Amino acid sequence: MQDYITDGVTWKDIEQLLFRYMQKEYGQLLQQVLEDIDRTLAEKRDKKRYALKDKRGIRM
């Protein structure tokens, strides 16, 4: 088996790179979805009953 291993990129390296990329993309997608939900809730709320609090920046 050692005869077939080269100094190039291994499957483990590819898997790790792909996993990191997917984490980054999923995080951005989740952030966008949550911001859209927050915006929709702020627009559709009962303005007489619920006051709009400040919009705080959240770091994920």
Distance bins in CASP14 RR format, pairs under 12 A and 6 or more apart:
PFRMAT RR
TARGET T0000
AUTHOR 0000-0000-0000
RMODE 2
METHOD distances of the structure
MODEL  1
4 10 0 0 0 0 0 1 0 0 0 0 0
5 11 0 0 0 0 0 1 0 0 0 0 0
5 12 0 0 0 0 0 1 0 0 0 0 0
7 13 0 0 0 0 0 1 0 0 0 0 0
8 14 0 0 0 0 0 1 0 0 0 0 0
9 15 0 0 0 0 0 1 0 0 0 0 0
9 16 0 0 0 0 0 1 0 0 0 0 0
9 17 0 0 0 0 1 0 0 0 0 0 0
9 18 0 0 0 0 0 1 0 0 0 0 0
10 16 0 0 0 0 1 0 0 0 0 0 0
10 17 0 0 0 0 0 1 0 0 0 0 0
11 17 0 0 0 0 0 1 0 0 0 0 0
11 18 0 0 0 0 0 1 0 0 0 0 0
12 18 0 0 0 0 0 1 0 0 0 0 0
12 19 0 0 0 0 0 1 0 0 0 0 0
13 19 0 0 0 0 0 1 0 0 0 0 0
13 20 0 0 0 0 0 1 0 0 0 0 0
14 20 0 0 0 0 0 1 0 0 0 0 0
14 21 0 0 0 0 0 1 0 0 0 0 0
15 21 0 0 0 0 0 1 0 0 0 0 0
15 22 0 0 0 0 0 1 0 0 0 0 0
16 22 0 0 0 0 0 1 0 0 0 0 0
16 23 0 0 0 0 0 1 0 0 0 0 0
17 23 0 0 0 0 0 1 0 0 0 0 0
17 24 0 0 0 0 0 1 0 0 0 0 0
18 24 0 0 0 0 0 1 0 0 0 0 0
18 25 0 0 0 0 0 1 0 0 0 0 0
19 25 0 0 0 0 0 1 0 0 0 0 0
19 26 0 0 0 0 0 1 0 0 0 0 0
20 26 0 0 0 0 0 1 0 0 0 0 0
20 27 0 0 0 0 0 1 0 0 0 0 0
21 27 0 0 0 0 0 1 0 0 0 0 0
21 28 0 0 0 0 0 1 0 0 0 0 0
22 28 0 0 0 0 0 1 0 0 0 0 0
22 29 0 0 0 0 0 1 0 0 0 0 0
23 29 0 0 0 0 0 1 0 0 0 0 0
23 30 0 0 0 0 0 1 0 0 0 0 0
23 60 0 0 0 0 0 1 0 0 0 0 0
24 30 0 0 0 0 0 1 0 0 0 0 0
24 31 0 0 0 0 0 1 0 0 0 0 0
24 60 0 0 0 0 0 1 0 0 0 0 0
25 31 0 0 0 0 0 1 0 0 0 0 0
25 32 0 0 0 0 0 1 0 0 0 0 0
26 32 0 0 0 0 0 1 0 0 0 0 0
26 33 0 0 0 0 0 1 0 0 0 0 0
26 60 0 0 0 0 0 1 0 0 0 0 0
27 33 0 0 0 0 1 0 0 0 0 0 0
27 34 0 0 0 0 1 0 0 0 0 0 0
27 35 0 0 0 0 0 1 0 0 0 0 0
27 60 1 0 0 1 0 0 0 0 0 0 0
28 34 0 0 0 0 0 1 0 0 0 0 0
28 35 0 0 0 0 0 1 0 0 0 0 0
28 60 0 0 0 0 1 0 0 0 0 0 0
29 35 0 0 0 0 0 1 0 0 0 0 0
29 36 0 0 0 0 0 1 0 0 0 0 0
29 60 0 0 0 0 0 1 0 0 0 0 0
30 36 0 0 0 0 0 1 0 0 0 0 0
30 37 0 0 0 0 0 1 0 0 0 0 0
30 58 0 0 0 0 0 1 0 0 0 0 0
30 60 1 0 0 1 0 0 0 0 0 0 0
31 37 0 0 0 0 0 1 0 0 0 0 0
31 38 0 0 0 0 0 1 0 0 0 0 0
31 57 0 0 0 0 0 1 0 0 0 0 0
31 58 0 0 0 0 1 0 0 0 0 0 0
31 59 0 0 0 0 0 1 0 0 0 0 0
31 60 1 0 0 1 0 0 0 0 0 0 0
32 38 0 0 0 0 0 1 0 0 0 0 0
32 39 0 0 0 0 0 1 0 0 0 0 0
32 60 0 0 0 0 0 1 0 0 0 0 0
33 39 0 0 0 0 0 1 0 0 0 0 0
33 40 0 0 0 0 0 1 0 0 0 0 0
34 40 0 0 0 0 0 1 0 0 0 0 0
34 41 0 0 0 0 0 1 0 0 0 0 0
34 57 0 0 0 0 0 1 0 0 0 0 0
34 58 0 0 0 0 1 0 0 0 0 0 0
34 60 0 0 0 0 1 0 0 0 0 0 0
35 41 0 0 0 0 0 1 0 0 0 0 0
35 42 0 0 0 0 0 1 0 0 0 0 0
35 55 0 0 0 0 1 0 0 0 0 0 0
35 57 0 0 0 0 0 1 0 0 0 0 0
35 58 0 0 0 0 1 0 0 0 0 0 0
35 60 0 0 0 0 0 1 0 0 0 0 0
36 42 0 0 0 0 0 1 0 0 0 0 0
36 43 0 0 0 0 0 1 0 0 0 0 0
37 43 0 0 0 0 0 1 0 0 0 0 0
37 44 0 0 0 0 0 1 0 0 0 0 0
38 44 0 0 0 0 0 1 0 0 0 0 0
38 45 0 0 0 0 0 1 0 0 0 0 0
38 52 0 0 0 0 0 1 0 0 0 0 0
38 53 0 0 0 0 0 1 0 0 0 0 0
38 55 0 0 0 0 1 0 0 0 0 0 0
38 56 0 0 0 0 0 1 0 0 0 0 0
38 57 0 0 0 0 0 1 0 0 0 0 0
38 58 0 0 0 0 1 0 0 0 0 0 0
39 45 0 0 0 0 0 1 0 0 0 0 0
39 52 0 0 0 0 0 1 0 0 0 0 0
39 55 0 0 0 0 1 0 0 0 0 0 0
41 50 0 0 0 0 1 0 0 0 0 0 0
41 52 0 0 0 0 1 0 0 0 0 0 0
41 53 0 0 0 0 0 1 0 0 0 0 0
41 55 0 0 0 0 0 1 0 0 0 0 0
42 50 0 0 0 0 1 0 0 0 0 0 0
42 51 0 0 0 0 0 1 0 0 0 0 0
42 52 1 0 0 1 0 0 0 0 0 0 0
42 53 0 0 0 0 1 0 0 0 0 0 0
42 54 0 0 0 0 0 1 0 0 0 0 0
42 55 0 0 0 0 1 0 0 0 0 0 0
43 50 0 0 0 0 0 1 0 0 0 0 0
43 52 0 0 0 0 1 0 0 0 0 0 0
44 50 0 0 0 0 0 1 0 0 0 0 0
44 52 0 0 0 0 0 1 0 0 0 0 0
45 51 0 0 0 0 1 0 0 0 0 0 0
45 52 1 0 0 1 0 0 0 0 0 0 0
45 53 0 0 0 0 0 1 0 0 0 0 0
46 52 0 0 0 0 0 1 0 0 0 0 0
END
